[in-house]
Amino acid sequence: MMIFPIWDSVFEHGMMIMKNIFKVFKNLFARIILILICTLMLSGTASAALEITDFFSDYTSSEVTIRASQDHHGKAVFQLLDGTNVVESQEVPFKTSANEEVSKVILWQNKLQKDYYTATVSIFNDTQLHDKKTFQVSYGTIAMPSFHVVDFSPSNKGVQLLLRPFNPSAVDIKIELLDNNDIVYSKTKEDVSLTSNTELKIDWPFLLSNNKNYTVRSKIITHRFPVEPLINTYVAAFTASNDVEILADDVEVDEYGASVTLRGNSQVPFDGFIDLSATNRATKEIKKYRQQVEEILISGKEDTAGVVWKDLKSGTYDISIRAINSDNIALDKYETVLRIPETDVGSVTPATSSTPSLAGSTGLAAIVIVIAILAILRRKRGS
């Protein structure tokens, strides 16, 4: 009769052992699962935190687009390979914000000699490699487009591109303004039909910095259905500077003074003067005048400034007009001749009279009024 209590005791003891074993395995399993989850999260974060979303290269330039899930400071290493030999390598630092994309562009410096190359880009955060992409680059006749670039001319105002097709085709044209390795402006014209000479003009919609070097890249994508499109890039550089012109047809010079209209031809703002000199041909005496241009001029904007002669006696004068910027550099020049007739002795008032000549006062007032009216009209036309 005592056998059942013994078996009950054994059973209870066995159950306690099983519970302890289960508890140990349960804790161990939970730890393993936690470690796996953390490992996956860390590896997922590492792979998704910094990645290349787009990469392109030809024999002229290369471009990479980088996306980050958190803020990053790093570098992109561009390489051009001939087999396993590195033909050229460039490093470009970059900075990204969380969930934003940033693009970096480099221009290849070496002249290519072969038909095929491989371009690579690798992105690093400190010394850790996060992502790497490759792009096959074709050179020479293999990558020749169906058009010829006749003109590609960037300037202070904008850019002009002229294409002459060999065969009819359709292209997308992207114009990019580069500041070192950054794209600061981009404009795309899609599905341009190249059946005859095609010209594209773009004006910069923003201000440029004086004496700064800019690079412009034209990225032309030729549609070749059903195969992949052919992409060709072209680059040209310019240095931004002030540029204004004196409108010759609007220059007014007479015995009372001069009125000069300037037109801006640059996205670098012009804040300057007009300088006038009157040289007497007989006596070689020179009179100089300077007048501030009230408006700050950029591309297409006009303003009129004028001066009234002081102590300019009768005679023949060589008149020189110059547009001067804030650095005292002459940007444009206009010359003409002025003859001031001798004053009629019979009309001169006696020396004892202090009353000014009515004709002289009227003429002076007239030139001032004319200058004012022209200035108002130019501002309205330039606005």
Secondary structure, DSSP 4 states (H G I P E B T S, - for coil): --HHHHHHHHHHHHHHHHHHHHHHHHHHHHHHHHHHHHHHHHHHHHHHHEEEEEEEE-SSEEEEEEEESS-EEEEEEEEEEETTEEEEEEEEEEEE-TTEEEEEEEE--SPP-SSEEEEEEEEEETTEEEEEEEEEEE-GGGG--SEEEEEEEE-SSEEEEEEEESS-EEEEEEEEEEETTEEEEEEEEEEEEESS-EEEEEE-SS---TT-EEEEEEEEEE--TTSPPEEEEEEEEEE----EEE-GGG-EEETTEEEEEEEE-SSSPB--EEEEEEEETTT--EEEEEEE-SSPB-TT-EEEEEEE-SS--SEEEEEEEEEE-TTS-EEEEEEEEEEEPPPPGGGSPPTT--PPPHHHHHHHHHHHHHHHHHHHHHHHHH-
